[in-house]
Amino acid sequence: MNFLVRHLQTRPATFIFLVAAYFALNVIVRLSLPNSLEMDEAGQILMSQWYALGYDTQPPFFNWIQHLIIDAIGQSLLALSLVKNLFLFLSYVFYYLAAREILTGKGLAAAAALGLLTIPEIGWLAQRDLTHSNASLFAACLFLYGLFRTLSRPSLCSYAVTGIAIGIGLLSKYNFSILCLCTFVAVLAVPAYRQRILDWRILLTAGVAGSIVFPHAFWLLQNFEIASHDTVNKLETGGQDGVLLQMGRGLSELPLTVLSFCALTILVYATIARDRFWPSLRAQNDRIRLVEIMFGVLLVFLLFLIFFVGTAELKTRWVSPVLFMTPLYLCLKLDAHGIDETVFLKRFLPVILLLMVLIPASLVLRIVAAGPMNVHPKLTVPYQAFASELVAKPGVQPALVIAQDAFLAGNLRMQLPDIPVDTETYRLYSPPFDWSEDKPILLVWRAGDKNALQVPANVESRLRQRIGTVPPLQPQTIALPYIYGSDGDLFRFGYAWVRKP
């Protein structure tokens, strides 16, 4: 442990090697699990059938990168896991580099970056099933590096890096704009940094960011309803209640949302710093003040959503763009207080190394123990067995698969990589297909209710859009055992073949 502590304080390569090994382990873990897909993974596989300036309610940056990797190495779990873990690895690296810019103790910079593992949204959920959020995290960490480099050592390069980060961030998640807003206000509010906003080189930042965002912004203007309806619905949740009740719900959600995101991180740092933690919270300097103002602007923004937009249910997506700085903020406090970073790291690293084991282990355990626990995670649904029974074993080559929704469609595309898969979810894309007597269309839906032998209305509607008149259909069901499920525990698929007259 002393060896690792010493090298983290003196050799940046040690930190890079440590996090690279950790994310390589996570790639291996994902490859060891079933090739059924989580929600976001399925979306990526489905949308890798086509390039577009925009797809749905999420910006397209992650889709583009994922599509490029699939084109390069083929559609596989490896392609999915590589992109996800590459974004996460780069996030930790740039967070570390950003921390080195503003912390005097370089060991604390490593502690700040490794502290991301203590945030459930980043440490665990990002591995389980996040895509766009991982790209946004990478952009946010790159943004912090560009920002702190600009504040301490301004140059054309630092302003350009900040612009690149803003462009990538806005192409990754629309809520990245919250980080931009909070930063802009905070920099203006701190006299020591205000001149960085007034510097002519800020035009380079704006120009670089604008050039990156422009193609998607053009698509967004033309398809604003498609891109915004999900976000608008989530913001207006609770609108059916009275105004006062709605505000009360929002205000009660606010502390719970904040604590769910960063409570574990605060607990870990407080426990490790011991009697030095609470006195350190009184430490103050311009760097700390900058981050605190950013937190304050975030709070004002959230209150605005509650009082003026009518948001009654606050999700972590609204706090994560700024509160991901919590580990860095705590390290800034400890650094200003003059904590012995060697002692701190000796206590901190065992916790982090334990998390580096527990997080991958939990991802495996939640799947292999699904049967005894009587749960059915998404990865245990037998899509591969379904494709084998209906397509591979009979030797049928569908011309097109039409699925009930995007999640089912992505999983079917994963099992049938050479067959176009369609769903009504993505109205802007209609994959070409060659329907013939020898190549029928396959309709697929979940058959878990009493209407199992009835083709869902959206599936039949999509079929009608693709072929015109719908011939008589003969819906059927097939029940297959869950992966790692208990005996007799079955998942039921509904399906129908559409043969050309």
Secondary structure, DSSP 8 states (H G I E B T S, - for coil): -HHHHHHHHH-HHHHHHHHHHHHHHHHHHHHHS-S---HHHHHHHHHTT---S--SSS-SHHHHHHHHHHHHH-SSHHHHHHHHHHHHHHHHHHHHHHHHHH-S-HHHHHHHHHGGGGSHHHHTHHHHH-SHHHHHHHHHHHHHHHHHHHHHS--HHHHHHHHHHHHHHHHH-TTHHHHHHHHHHHHHHSHHHHHHHHSTTHHHHHHHHHHHHHHHHHHHHHSHHHHHHHHHHHHTTTTTS-HHHHHHHHHHHHHHHHHHHHHHHHHHHHHHHGGGHHHHTT---HHHHHHHHHHHHHHHHHHHIIIII---S--GGGTHHHHTTHHHHHHHHHHHHT--HHHHHHHHHHHHHHHHHHHHHHHHHHHHTHHHHT---GGGS-HHHHHIIIIITTT---SEEEESSHHHHHHHHHH-TTS-EEETT-TT--------SSS-EEEEEE--STTTTS--HHHHHHHHHHHSS------EEEEEE-TT--TT-EEEEEEEEE---
